[in-house]
Amino acid sequence: MDLKQFPKILSQPTSDTGFRFAIDSLLLSCFARPKKKWSILDLGCGCGVVGLGMLLKNPKLNLQIIGLEKQIVMAQLARQNALKLNLNDSYKVIVGDVARIKKLFQKGEIFHQIVLNPPYRRPKTGKISPILLKTRAKFEQETSLDLFIQGAKFGLKNKGELIISYLSENLTYLLTILKKHNFEPKEILFIHPRYNQKSKIFLVKSLKNGNPGLTILPPLIIYQSDKKNVYTAQVKQICPFL
C-alpha cells in the first residue's frame, strides 16, 4: 500500500457525530519502535489509527496487534479499517473496557508493548462537548488515567514498553501515576507546533519495573515558522504519514 493513502483512507466519525483523530495519533504510531514478532495492545484504539499505522510503518516485523475499545461504534470502524488495509490478520479488535482487562486477558503479562492515547483532559478542566463520543475521548470521565495505567501494568510483560501521548501541561500528573504503578519513564519527546511556541503534547516511553534513567529527546517541531501549516522536514522524516 502507498503510505500516502494513510490515514486518509481510514473510516472515522464525522466531526459532528464523534471524535476524529489528530496528528498526535500518527506521531504516537511512529514513536513506538517495536521489535520483530512483538505482541502489542492498542489500548483504547478508537478507529485503529495508531495500531494500523504501526503495522504499515513496520511491515517486515510480523507484529500482532490487538485493539481494545469500549465504544462499539469505534470498534466496528477499527475492524473495517483493518479489513480495508488488508491487515485484518495482524490487527484484531476486542470490544471491552480496560476496567475488565483481567477478565478479557486472564493470564496477564502477555504484551511486549502497549500504546495509549488516553483522554487528555481531567474533569472540569475544559469545555464539554454536547457530542458524547467526543467528550469520552477528551475527558477522564468513565475511565480514569489511573485505570488505564493499571490495565497496562496487568497486560505488559516484565520490562515491557508503555508508549503514551499526553498533554504537556499535565506532565507531572502522568509521571506521578506511572511511578505509582512501577513504570519508569525512559524517553520523553516534547512536540511543538512551531520552534518559538511552547510544547502542547509529548510522547513518553516507560518500562514496567524498569531501571532509572531518563532521556529527554531533542524537541520535535511540527510546522515551519514562516509558512502556514507546512510540515518541517524533521517531522516528515519521523512520520511518513504526513
C-alpha positions, 0 to 999 in steps of 0.5 A: 500500500502507498503510505500516502493513502494513510490515514486518509483512507481510514473510516472515522466519525464525522466531526459532528457525530464523534471524535476524529483523530489528530496528528498526535495519533500518527506521531504516537504510531511512529514513536513506538519502535517495536521489535520483530514478532512483538505482541502489542495492545492498542489500548483504547484504539478508537478507529485503529489509527495508531495500531494500523499505522504501526503495522504499515510503518513496520511491515517486515516485523510480523507484529500482532496487534490487538485493539481494545475499545469500549465504544462499539461504534469505534470498534466496528470502524477499527475492524473495517479499517483493518479489513480495508488495509488488508491487515485484518490478520495482524490487527484484531479488535476486542470490544471491552473496557480496560476496567475488565482487562483481567477478565478479557486477558486472564493470564496477564503479562502477555504484551511486549508493548502497549500504546495509549492515547488516553483522554487528555483532559481531567474533569472540569478542566475544559469545555464539554462537548454536547457530542458524547463520543467526543467528550469520552475521548477528551475527558477522564470521565468513565475511565480514569488515567489511573485505570488505564495505567493499571490495565497496562501494568496487568497486560505488559510483560516484565520490562515491557514498553508503555508508549503514551501521548499526553498533554504537556501541561499535565506532565507531572500528573502522568509521571506521578501515576506511572511511578505509582504503578512501577513504570519508569519513564525512559524517553520523553519527546516534547512536540511543538507546533512551531520552534518559538511556541511552547510544547502542547503534547509529548510522547513518553516511553516507560518500562514496567519495573524498569531501571532509572534513567531518563532521556529527554529527546531533542524537541520535535517541531511540527510546522515551519515558522514562516509558512502556514501549516507546512510540515518541517522536514524533521517531522516528515522524516519521523512520520511518513504519514504526513 
